[in-house]
């Protein structure tokens, strides 16, 4: 049933959740395919701070769709979202299998359903965004190192390196998991070197891919740190107080998930403070608290820690046999509420629905000319006047003109 929600969401979640998901990936791919000039892209292209592994992936998928005769941008993105959702399901199922092998009990299936069947997961799993892909490659790296699903440290390093290549901020989480291996598990030096070698191979590949895309040698991780943090470009998009992320989490997760999460953090930190996910989540969150510009999506990279905390909290009831029946009832009720949330969320478009509006107009008027009048921030192809333009979608419906 969960797979149905994921695929249904992939089909109906038209558009992008955040602008970066489109303008820094799909439009970059559109440029690589020769459909838009570099001067028409977002400022990140001019400064060459964006890793290009994902735009190149998108360019490849768009080319394959075109080869099979699928040229409609809306249809192409449905295919990309479906493939992303399928990939995410494979990753999460593999992770859950590793978790269940490590924690075997008669109630494990119930704990898994309660912890991983959260209402927002289908929507996030189909996102072709850097945050989602960073998480999807970090997860098997975490699983192989912590759950011992794979003892190939070189491969684990490659997974973690790929997660970094999609989103540089996850380097904080990688440092956290490395710290756990050194301090808690006392990893042997030869295994640590294999881990570092795997990540280094990915960095070399990243530099080569960026050379192909930008037509010059550039080390995008350093460019990103230099411009966004050292020169303070990120702060130009707004500065929030340090506690803003707690507000984001409360509003974004809703009280249904936020309250059990807060309880789980307190209980587990008291009882099991050496849990590896604390080494990942706490440094990642603390560093982001001191970065002025804050968005909830920046925390998606370690969102699986929410599920692990809930899972571990539920497992504590196994040692209190008198509370088992009550715990099962609570988890089942929790799951029903989350399923209801999925039902409400999956039919809707992505973000505020700008691209859904463009698709609707195009479907209703495929051939005849259309003049679409709009107010500020309401142009589906260019919501920010004089800013980025969604050429990828607009090229599909050139008969639609816009006027303020």
C-alpha positions as CSV (number, residue, x, y, z in Angstrom):
1,X,0.0,0.0,0.0
2,X,2.8,2.4,0.8
3,X,4.3,1.8,-2.7
4,X,0.9,2.8,-4.2
5,X,1.0,6.1,-2.3
6,X,4.6,6.7,-3.6
7,X,3.7,6.1,-7.2
8,X,0.4,7.9,-7.0
9,X,2.2,10.9,-5.6
10,X,4.8,10.7,-8.3
11,X,2.1,11.0,-10.9
12,X,0.1,13.8,-9.3
13,X,2.8,15.9,-7.6
14,X,3.3,18.1,-10.7
15,X,6.1,20.7,-10.5
16,X,8.7,21.4,-7.9
17,X,8.5,21.8,-4.1
18,X,11.3,24.4,-3.9
19,X,12.7,26.5,-6.7
20,X,16.2,25.0,-6.4
21,X,14.7,21.6,-7.3
22,X,13.9,23.0,-10.7
23,X,16.1,26.0,-11.5
24,X,19.4,24.5,-10.3
25,X,18.8,21.0,-11.7
26,X,16.3,20.7,-14.5
27,X,17.2,24.1,-16.1
28,X,20.9,23.2,-15.8
29,X,20.1,20.0,-17.6
30,X,18.1,22.0,-20.2
31,X,21.2,24.2,-20.7
32,X,23.5,21.1,-21.1
33,X,21.1,19.8,-23.8
34,X,21.4,23.1,-25.7
35,X,17.9,24.4,-25.1
36,X,18.7,27.5,-23.0
37,X,21.6,29.9,-22.7
38,X,23.8,29.9,-19.6
39,X,23.1,33.6,-19.1
40,X,19.4,32.7,-18.6
41,X,20.1,30.4,-15.7
42,X,20.2,31.1,-12.0
43,X,23.2,33.0,-10.5
44,X,24.7,29.7,-9.2
45,X,25.6,28.8,-12.7
46,X,27.6,32.0,-13.3
47,X,29.6,31.4,-10.0
48,X,29.9,27.6,-10.7
49,X,29.0,26.5,-7.2
50,X,26.5,23.9,-8.1
51,X,27.6,20.2,-8.3
52,X,26.5,19.0,-11.7
53,X,26.1,15.2,-11.1
54,X,22.4,15.6,-10.8
55,X,21.8,18.0,-13.7
56,X,23.8,15.5,-15.9
57,X,21.6,12.7,-14.6
58,X,18.5,14.7,-15.5
59,X,19.9,15.5,-19.0
60,X,20.5,11.8,-19.5
61,X,16.9,10.9,-18.5
62,X,15.4,13.7,-20.6
63,X,17.4,12.4,-23.6
64,X,16.2,8.8,-23.0
65,X,12.6,10.0,-22.8
66,X,13.1,12.0,-26.0
67,X,14.6,8.9,-27.7
68,X,11.4,7.0,-26.8
69,X,9.3,9.8,-28.2
70,X,8.3,11.4,-24.9
71,X,8.9,15.2,-25.4
72,X,6.2,16.7,-23.3
73,X,8.0,18.3,-20.3
74,X,5.1,17.4,-17.9
75,X,5.2,13.7,-19.0
76,X,9.0,13.6,-18.8
77,X,8.9,14.8,-15.2
78,X,6.3,12.2,-14.3
79,X,8.7,9.5,-15.5
80,X,11.6,11.1,-13.5
81,X,9.5,11.3,-10.4
82,X,8.4,7.7,-10.8
83,X,11.9,6.5,-11.2
84,X,13.0,8.5,-8.2
85,X,10.2,7.0,-6.1
86,X,11.1,3.5,-7.2
87,X,14.8,4.1,-6.4
88,X,13.8,5.5,-3.0
89,X,11.6,2.5,-2.2
90,X,14.5,0.1,-3.0
91,X,16.8,2.1,-0.7
92,X,14.4,2.3,2.2
93,X,13.4,-1.4,1.9
94,X,17.0,-2.4,1.9
95,X,17.6,-0.3,5.0
96,X,14.5,-1.6,6.8
97,X,15.6,-5.2,6.1
98,X,19.0,-4.4,7.7
99,X,17.2,-2.9,10.6
100,X,15.0,-5.9,11.1
101,X,17.9,-8.3,10.9
102,X,19.5,-6.5,13.7
103,X,16.4,-6.1,15.8
104,X,14.4,-9.3,15.5
105,X,11.3,-9.7,17.6
106,X,7.6,-10.5,17.2
107,X,6.7,-6.9,17.2
108,X,9.4,-5.5,14.9
109,X,7.0,-5.4,11.9
110,X,4.6,-3.2,13.9
111,X,7.4,-0.9,15.0
112,X,8.7,-0.6,11.3
113,X,5.2,0.3,10.1
114,X,4.8,2.9,12.8
115,X,8.2,4.5,12.4
116,X,8.6,4.5,8.6
117,X,5.0,5.0,7.4
118,X,5.0,8.7,8.1
119,X,2.5,10.9,6.2
120,X,5.1,13.0,4.4
121,X,7.4,10.2,3.2
122,X,5.8,9.5,-0.3
123,X,5.9,13.2,-1.1
124,X,9.6,13.5,-0.1
125,X,10.7,10.2,-1.7
126,X,9.7,11.3,-5.2
127,X,11.5,14.6,-5.1
128,X,14.2,14.9,-7.7
129,X,16.0,17.3,-5.4
130,X,19.6,17.4,-4.1
131,X,18.4,17.0,-0.5
132,X,16.5,13.8,-1.4
133,X,19.3,12.2,-3.4
134,X,21.9,13.1,-0.7
135,X,19.7,11.2,1.8
136,X,19.1,8.2,-0.5
137,X,22.9,7.7,-0.9
138,X,23.7,8.5,2.7
139,X,21.3,5.8,3.9
140,X,23.0,2.8,2.4
141,X,26.3,4.1,3.6
142,X,24.9,4.4,7.1
143,X,23.3,1.0,6.8
144,X,26.5,-0.8,5.8
145,X,28.6,0.8,8.5
146,X,26.2,0.7,11.4
147,X,23.8,-2.1,10.6
148,X,26.6,-4.2,9.1
149,X,24.6,-5.0,5.9
150,X,27.8,-4.7,3.9
151,X,31.3,-5.0,5.2
152,X,32.8,-3.4,2.1
153,X,34.2,-0.1,3.5
154,X,35.3,1.1,0.1
155,X,31.7,0.8,-1.2
156,X,30.4,2.5,2.0
157,X,32.8,5.4,1.3
158,X,31.5,5.6,-2.3
159,X,27.9,5.8,-1.0
160,X,28.8,8.6,1.5
161,X,30.9,10.4,-1.2
162,X,27.9,10.3,-3.6
163,X,25.7,11.8,-0.9
164,X,28.2,14.6,-0.5
165,X,28.3,15.1,-4.2
166,X,24.6,15.7,-4.3
167,X,24.5,18.1,-1.3
168,X,27.7,19.4,0.2
169,X,26.1,20.1,3.7
170,X,25.8,16.4,4.3
171,X,29.6,16.5,4.9
172,X,28.7,17.4,8.5
173,X,26.7,14.2,8.9
174,X,29.5,12.2,7.3
175,X,32.0,13.7,9.8
176,X,29.6,12.7,12.6
177,X,29.3,9.1,11.5
178,X,33.1,8.9,11.0
179,X,33.5,10.2,14.6
180,X,31.2,7.5,15.8
181,X,33.2,4.8,14.1
182,X,36.4,6.1,15.6
183,X,35.2,6.8,19.2
184,X,32.6,4.2,19.8
185,X,33.4,1.3,17.5
186,X,37.2,1.9,17.4
187,X,37.4,1.2,13.7
188,X,40.7,-0.1,12.4
189,X,42.8,2.3,10.4
190,X,42.8,0.1,7.3
191,X,39.0,0.2,7.2
192,X,39.0,4.0,7.8
193,X,41.4,4.4,4.9
194,X,39.2,2.3,2.7
195,X,36.3,4.5,3.6
196,X,38.3,7.7,2.8
197,X,39.5,6.2,-0.5
198,X,35.9,5.5,-1.6
199,X,34.9,9.1,-0.8
200,X,38.0,10.4,-2.6
201,X,37.2,8.5,-5.7
202,X,33.8,10.2,-5.9
203,X,35.4,13.6,-5.4
204,X,37.6,12.9,-8.4
205,X,34.6,11.9,-10.4
206,X,32.7,15.0,-9.3
207,X,35.6,17.2,-10.5
208,X,35.6,15.5,-13.9
209,X,31.8,15.8,-14.3
210,X,31.9,19.5,-13.3
211,X,34.7,19.9,-16.0
212,X,32.4,18.4,-18.6
213,X,29.5,20.6,-17.6
214,X,31.2,23.9,-17.0
215,X,33.9,23.5,-19.6
216,X,36.6,24.4,-17.1
217,X,38.3,23.0,-14.1
218,X,36.5,23.9,-10.9
219,X,36.2,22.4,-7.4
220,X,32.6,23.2,-6.6
221,X,32.6,22.2,-2.9
222,X,35.3,24.9,-2.2
223,X,33.5,27.5,-4.4
224,X,30.3,26.8,-2.5
225,X,31.9,27.3,0.9
226,X,33.8,30.3,-0.2
227,X,30.8,32.1,-1.7
228,X,27.9,31.0,0.5
229,X,29.5,30.9,3.9
230,X,32.8,32.9,3.9
231,X,31.4,35.7,1.8
232,X,27.9,35.4,3.3
233,X,25.9,35.1,0.0
234,X,23.5,32.7,1.7
235,X,22.6,35.3,4.3
236,X,21.3,37.5,1.5
237,X,18.2,35.2,1.2
238,X,17.2,36.1,4.8
239,X,18.5,35.6,8.3
240,X,16.6,33.7,11.0
241,X,17.1,33.3,14.7
242,X,18.9,30.1,15.9
243,X,15.6,28.5,17.2
244,X,13.8,28.8,13.8
245,X,14.5,25.2,12.9
246,X,12.6,24.0,16.0
247,X,9.7,26.0,14.8
248,X,10.1,24.6,11.3
249,X,10.1,21.1,12.6
250,X,7.1,21.6,14.7
251,X,5.1,23.1,11.9
252,X,6.5,20.8,9.1
253,X,6.2,17.5,10.9
254,X,2.9,18.4,12.6
255,X,2.3,17.6,16.3
256,X,1.4,14.0,15.3
257,X,5.1,13.3,14.5
258,X,6.8,16.1,16.5
259,X,5.5,15.1,19.9
260,X,6.6,11.4,19.7
261,X,9.9,12.6,18.2
262,X,10.6,15.0,21.1
263,X,9.8,12.3,23.6
264,X,12.0,9.8,21.8
265,X,14.9,12.2,21.7
266,X,14.8,12.9,25.5
267,X,14.2,9.2,26.5
268,X,16.9,7.8,24.1
269,X,19.4,10.4,25.0
270,X,19.0,9.5,28.7
271,X,19.1,5.7,28.1
272,X,21.1,5.2,24.9
273,X,23.1,8.4,24.2
274,X,25.7,6.5,22.2
275,X,23.2,5.8,19.5
276,X,24.9,6.4,16.1
277,X,22.1,8.6,14.8
278,X,22.8,11.1,17.5
279,X,26.3,11.5,16.1
280,X,24.7,12.2,12.7
281,X,21.8,14.4,13.6
282,X,23.1,16.5,16.5
283,X,26.2,18.0,14.8
284,X,24.2,18.5,11.6
285,X,21.5,20.4,13.4
286,X,23.8,22.4,15.7
287,X,25.9,23.6,12.7
288,X,22.8,24.7,10.9
289,X,21.5,26.6,13.9
290,X,24.5,29.0,13.5
291,X,23.9,29.5,9.8
292,X,21.8,32.6,9.3
293,X,19.6,31.5,6.4
294,X,17.3,28.6,7.4
295,X,14.9,26.4,5.5
296,X,13.3,23.2,6.6
297,X,14.5,21.4,3.5
298,X,18.1,21.8,4.7
299,X,17.3,19.2,7.4
300,X,15.8,16.6,5.0
301,X,19.3,15.1,4.6
302,X,19.0,13.3,8.0
303,X,15.3,12.9,8.1
304,X,15.7,9.2,8.4
305,X,17.0,9.9,11.9
306,X,13.4,10.8,12.8
307,X,12.3,7.3,11.8
308,X,15.2,5.7,13.7
309,X,14.3,7.6,16.9
310,X,10.7,6.6,16.6
311,X,11.7,3.0,16.0
312,X,14.0,2.8,19.0
313,X,11.4,4.5,21.2
314,X,8.8,1.9,20.2
315,X,11.3,-0.9,20.8
316,X,11.6,0.2,24.4
317,X,8.1,-1.1,25.1
318,X,9.3,-4.7,24.4
319,X,11.1,-4.6,27.7
320,X,8.0,-3.5,29.5
321,X,5.7,-6.5,28.6
322,X,2.7,-5.0,30.5
323,X,2.8,-2.0,28.2
324,X,3.1,-4.0,25.0
325,X,-0.6,-4.1,24.2
326,X,-1.0,-0.4,24.9
327,X,2.0,0.4,22.8
328,X,0.7,-1.7,19.8
329,X,-2.6,0.1,20.1
330,X,-0.9,3.5,20.2
331,X,1.3,2.7,17.2
332,X,-1.7,1.4,15.2
333,X,-3.5,4.6,15.9
334,X,-0.4,6.6,15.0
335,X,-0.3,4.7,11.7
336,X,-3.9,5.3,10.9
337,X,-3.5,9.1,11.4
338,X,-0.4,9.0,9.1
339,X,-2.3,7.1,6.4
340,X,-5.0,9.7,6.6
341,X,-2.3,12.3,6.1
342,X,-1.0,10.5,3.0
343,X,-4.5,10.3,1.5
344,X,-4.9,14.1,1.9
345,X,-1.4,14.9,0.6
346,X,-0.8,12.7,-2.4
347,X,-3.5,14.1,-4.8
348,X,-2.0,17.6,-4.6
349,X,0.7,19.3,-6.8
350,X,4.2,20.1,-5.6
351,X,4.9,23.3,-3.8
352,X,2.3,26.0,-4.3
353,X,1.1,24.5,-7.6
354,X,2.5,27.0,-10.2
355,X,3.5,24.3,-12.7
356,X,0.2,22.5,-12.1
357,X,-1.5,25.7,-13.3
358,X,0.7,25.8,-16.4
359,X,-0.2,22.1,-17.1
360,X,-3.9,22.8,-16.7
361,X,-3.8,25.7,-19.1
362,X,-1.8,23.7,-21.6
363,X,-4.1,20.7,-21.4
364,X,-7.2,22.8,-22.0
365,X,-5.6,24.8,-24.8
366,X,-3.0,22.6,-26.5
367,X,-3.1,24.3,-29.9
368,X,-4.8,27.8,-29.8
369,X,-2.9,30.8,-28.5
370,X,-3.4,31.7,-24.8
371,X,-2.6,35.0,-23.0
372,X,-2.4,34.4,-19.3
373,X,-2.7,37.5,-17.1
374,X,-1.1,37.4,-13.7
375,X,-0.2,39.4,-10.6
376,X,3.0,39.5,-8.7
377,X,4.5,36.0,-8.0
378,X,1.7,34.3,-9.9
379,X,3.4,33.8,-13.3
380,X,3.7,29.9,-13.4
381,X,6.8,30.2,-15.6
382,X,8.5,33.1,-13.9
383,X,7.1,33.7,-10.4
384,X,9.9,36.2,-9.6
385,X,9.7,39.1,-12.0
386,X,13.0,39.4,-13.8
387,X,14.3,36.2,-12.2
388,X,14.5,32.6,-13.2
389,X,12.3,31.4,-16.0
390,X,11.0,27.8,-16.3
391,X,12.1,27.3,-19.9
392,X,11.9,23.6,-19.7
393,X,8.1,23.7,-19.1
394,X,7.4,26.8,-21.3
395,X,9.1,25.2,-24.3
396,X,6.4,22.5,-24.2
397,X,3.6,25.0,-24.4
398,X,5.0,28.0,-26.5
399,X,1.4,28.9,-27.3
400,X,0.9,30.2,-23.8
401,X,2.0,33.8,-23.3
402,X,2.0,35.6,-20.0
403,X,1.4,39.3,-19.2
404,X,1.3,41.1,-15.9
